[in-house]
Amino acid sequence: MDSVIFMPVFFPNEEIELWSYCEDDYDFHGPKNEYTLREKVKGNFSPLSTTSSLKEFGKILTDTYRLILDENITVYDTDLIVVNDVKYEIIGTPENWNHKLLPHKTILLQKLRNNSRV
């Protein structure tokens, strides 16, 4: 019988706030496009290196970051990520890596210039 090893993300260096998009409420102008805080988790948050940016996008992007989270944390591509009161949007779709030894989620983030979303 195989034993399953549960390992946390190595080097969690930041508390990450996951904000979910919702348009449940309506006002005179239509749906209120708001975000609500869903959960706070620990994760490995770091700037995307120049080499990684060139490899991933074919050009150097500024204000781009990589977030690594535990595989069991739910993240939607419409979520807003907040780290130290700075807001980031998700680029693309969160990637699930199902390695037997170190399963995790990898998410690419872009720093938001307009902080009025939350």
DOLO-629495 format. One record per atom (N, C-alpha, C, CB): residue in one letter; z, y, x. Coordinates in pm, whole numbers, plus 50000, padded with zeros to 5 digits. Glycine has a CB too. Layout:
# residues N
aZYX/...
//
This chain:
# residues 118
m500004988250083/m500005000050000/m500005012550088/m501214999949905/d499075021650060/d498995034050139/d500125043450100/d497635040950118/s500705049550199/s501725059550169/s501075073250172/s502915058750271/v501455081550080/v500905094950070/v501835104450142/v500695099149921/i501255112650227/i502045122450303/i501805136150243/i501685122250455/f502855142650197/f502745156250145/f503195165750254/f503585158150015/m502275174450296/m502595183850403/m502335197950353/m501775180950530/p503245206950380/p502995220850341/p501945227150432/p504305229050345/v501405238250389/v500455245650472/v501155249550601/v499925258350397/f500475247150713/f501065250950841/f501125266150852/f500255245050957/f502175271050907/f502345285150939/f502195294550820/f501385289051043/p502905292250710/p502845301850600/p503485314950647/p503565296350471/n502705325550653/n503205337850712/n503365349250611/n502295342250821/e502955347150487/e503055357950388/e503405352550251/e501735365750381/e504045361250171/e504225358050029/e503005363549956/e505585364049972/i502365354949879/i501115358149811/i501385359249662/i500035347349840/e500935370049601/e501035371549456/e499675368149395/e501475386049416/l499685359149297/l498465355349227/l498465362149090/l498355339849212/w497495370849067/w497365378348942/w496165372848866/w497205393648968/s496355369148740/s495285363648658/s494665374348569/s495795352048573/y493365373648555/y492625382748469/y492815378648324/y491125382948507/c493075388348238/c493185385448095/c492665397448017/c494655382148054/e492045394447905/e491575405147817/e492035402047674/e490025406747824/d493275398047661/d493845394447532/d494075406547442/d495145387047551/d494535417347501/d494875429147423/d493655438047402/d495995437047492/y493615444447288/y492525453647256/y493105467247220/y491645448147138/d492375477547253/d492755490947208/d491515497447145/d493305499647328/f491565510147122/f490485517547056/f489135515847127/f490845532247048/h489155514447261/h487925513847340/h487425499647362/h488155520447472/g488125489547314/g487705475647333/g488785467847406/g486385474947412/p488385456847473/p489395448447539/p490005455747659/p488765435147585/k491305453647677/k491995458947794/k491805448847906/k493535461547765/n491105452748007/n490875443848121/n492055445448216/n489525446948193/e492995436448206/e494215437348284/e494485424548361/e495395440648195/y495335425648458/y495795414248535/y497295412548512/y495465415848686/t497735400048504/t499165397348490/t499595388248604/t499485390848352/l500795390748656/l501335382748765/l501605368548716/l502615389148822/r500965358748779/r501125344848739/r502175337748823/r499785337648749/e502115339548957/e503105333149042/e503075338949182/e502865318149048/k504165336549255/k504265340449395/k504395327549476/k505475350149420/v503595326749583/v503575314749666/v503545318849813/v502365305649632/k503825309449901/k503705311650045/k502345306650091/k504855304450123/g501735313750185/g500435309650235/g500175314950375/g499345314150142/n499135309750436/n498715314350567/n497595324450545/n498245302350658/f497855337050575/f496955348150551/f496575354250685/f497595358850457/s495265354950713/s494835360450842/s493455366750830/s494835349450950/p493165376650916/p491835382850914/p490775372650954/p491795395151008/l489595373950899/l488485365350936/l487955370151070/l487345365450826/s487835361251166/s487385365251299/s485905369051296/s487615353851400/t485475376151397/t484085380251407/t483165368151409/t483865388851534/t483545357851485/t482755345651493/t482665338751358/t483345336151597/s483795337751288/s483805331451156/s482975339351056/s485245330051104/s483045352451063/s482275361050973/s480775359150997/s482665375850992/l480355358751124/l478955356551156/l478485342851109/l478725357951307/k479335332851128/k478985319151088/k478895317850936/k480025309151143/e479835324050865/e479915322850719/e478875331450646/e481315326750672/f478695343950692/f477865353450619/f476625358250694/f478695365250582/g476525354950823/g475385359450902/g475495373850947/g474135357850822/k476635380050923/k476885393750968/k478395395750979/k476245404250871/i478785406451046/i480195409451062/i480655417650942/i480465417051194/l481635412450870/l482195419450756/l483565424750793/l482285410150633/t483845437050754/t485175442650777/t486045440250655/t485085457750810/d487335440750673/d488305438850565/d488105425550491/d488205450350466/t487775415050566/t487615401650510/t488685392650569/t486185395950538/y489305384650483/y490455376550524/y490305362250475/y491755382650471/r491065353150538/r491115339250498/r492545336150454/r490655329850615/l492655329350342/l493945325250288/l493945310150274/l494225332150151/i494965303750329/i495115289350318/i496375286550239/i495165282450459/l496215278850130/l497315275650040/l497455260550025/l497105282249903/d498605256649973/d498835242649940/d497805238149836/d500275240449888/e497395225649843/e496365220549752/e496785220749605/e495985206549791/n498075220649575/n498565219749438/n498655233249367/n499915213349436/i498345244049436/i498415257349377/i497085260249306/i498715268249485/t497175264349181/t495975267449104/t495525281749133/t496235265548952/v494265283049173/v493675296149200/v492315296449131/v493545298849355/y492085306949054/y490815308948985/y489985319249061/y491035313348838/d488675318149053/d487825327649126/d487915341749070/d486395322949123/t488495343348951/t488685356648892/t490055362548924/t488495355948742/d490905354948993/d492245359749028/d492165371449125/d493085348549088/l493195379549120/l493395390349215/l494555386149304/l493675404249142/i494425387749434/i495455383749529/i496105396449584/i494865375049645/v497435396649584/v498155408249638/v499055403349752/v499005415349527/v498905409849867/v499715406749985/v500265419950038/v498865399250096/n501585421250040/n502235433550088/n501695445950017/n502035435050240/d501575445149885/d501115456149800/d499665460349824/d501995468049819/v498895452149896/v497465454649916/v496705444249834/v497065453950069/k495675448849762/k494945440149670/k493655434849732/k494635447649540/y493365422249701/y492175415449752/y491505408049638/y492535405749867/e490175407549642/e489435399449546/e488875387349619/e488305407649477/i488655376749544/i488155364249601/i486645365049616/i488555352149513/i486155360849733/i484715359949758/i484305345549731/i484335364449906/g483405343449638/g482945329949609/g483965321949530/g482625322649737/t484055309149559/t484955300049489/t485965294349587/t484155288749420/p487235293149548/p488215286749636/p487775272549672/p489605286349569/e487885269049799/e487465255849847/e488645246449852/e486795256949986/n488475234449798/n489525224249805/n489145214349915/n489695216849667/w490025213050014/w489825203650123/w490775192050102/w490065210350263/n490225180350075/n491065168950040/n491245159150157/n490465161649922/h491515164450275/h491805156050390/h493075148050362/h491955164450519/k493105135650409/k494285127250386/k495515132950456/k494035113050433/l495325138250575/l496475143150650/l496905157150608/l496165143050798/l495945166250591/l496275180250559/l495435185650444/l496085189050683/p495675181350322/p494915187050211/p495355201550187/p495115178650082/h494385210250158/h494695224450139/h493555231350064/h494945231450275/k493785243850028/k492775252649969/k492495263850068/k493235258349830/t491215266950084/t490805278250167/t490105288350078/t489885273650284/i490525300950090/i489995311550004/i489595323350094/i491035315949895/l488385328450074/l487955340450144/l488215352450056/l486455339650183/l488775362950117/l489175374850042/l488535387350099/l490695376350042/q488275396950012/q487785410150051/q488785420450003/q486345412949993/k489195429450091/k490135439850054/k489495449149951/k490595447850179/l490245452349846/l489735461349742/l489895475749787/l490475459049608/r488865483449769/r488915497749799/r489555505349685/r487505503249828/n489335500649562/n489885507049444/n491105499049399/n488825508149329/n492285504849407/n493515497549374/n493955499149229/n494615502149464/s493065503149141/s493475505749003/s493445493448913/s492605516348944/r493065481748965/r492935469848882/r494275464348835/r492195459248957/v495315465548915/v496625460148876/v497565471448849/v497205450848986/
//
